[in-house]
């Protein structure tokens, strides 16, 4: 658990630095520098790139974490795996280019009526897919080496800092919007090459070509697993991106921009989950391989409780300060409030179910993930198509929330029945009740007529009461230990 706690803390720090940078770019700069259709274009391109990259890696991204324990014993063996995970996605990328260029007319027509700006920049999708594809594959390899921090830094901090720089340069008319878009694509392109340089410095960039006949059985198992996990990963990505893609086509890029900002704020709640999953998944793969089910159960419960604590605190904090957030955005973004609340609730439930998806994917029952993900794909597309027509942006949020709830509930029940494990304990209910009480009390605090003062006072009251109850009733040993260690470090820093 030591490496999980340590890197979870490091990832959380990096993630919150990224949140600050993301707040600057997404809330302060994007809405005030780019027009809504220009910002909507960037979101549509990224969402399309993420989904296309999921197809292009042909399941390899998920193979890395699951099968790395079988290759970790020597540098040559790890080199064999690295070569495989680079060559297969390269073939998938070439296949994507062929299909995309053949179908470019259909892509442009799909967006032409409501989002005409897409037609001018549709080719930018190709380098974006390349960058996202190989960053995801290489990042999973680095994670398998039990380093989840480097990829987080590149994605959460470095990239967002460069985006802020581009926005500022564009704001002062030093580059045109086309120049901004070129820089935008290049920023994503930096990520995979950064990881390649990192692997080289670490001595892990060993490209070797294995003799396939020696590992026929293992490779066959990897191929089957990759095929199943391909659709599994696609379903997860669809939930986070299909709403933006469909909004751009069914409504317009302006609505896409408003929804993207609301979705970003709602997704802030899931930051602790990403930090924990990044390092917990490789550790979990090892525990399942060694059949240490008692340790898996403890990990399942602890990660769930810690994610509930962190997620509810953020959710309550965002909801209580919603009026302050809306004051920062231009008038055309004011419809984002209820989208944030709905998306945030969905993310919170996803966090509460813990690492159920990782348990399934790293076990012999990984095929079950395929069936649930096919269900999720159908459900996500159908609900978005219906709800967007009925309720526009809010309908997209409702569709996403409903899809996430059903998907995670099915996996939760499967893990409970199959492994006799479920993540909830009585203290999870106590945390939720405490969060609800803190939110209710925050509504009783009058507006303090100053944005900064109101934000600080309201956030301090919520954090103080929420944390105080957790410590008073000893609801989480991890939170108590984390606060104790933090206080000790601060004390040592002050006393020298």
PyMOL commands that set and color helices and strands:
alter all, ss='L'
color gray80, all
select helices_A, chain A and resi 2-33+36-56+60-70+75-102+104-112+118-121+124-144+149-171+177-202+212-250+253-289+293-320+322-328+331-352+356-361+366-419+426-442+451-472+477-495
alter helices_A, ss='H'
color red, helices_A
deselect
rebuild
show_as cartoon
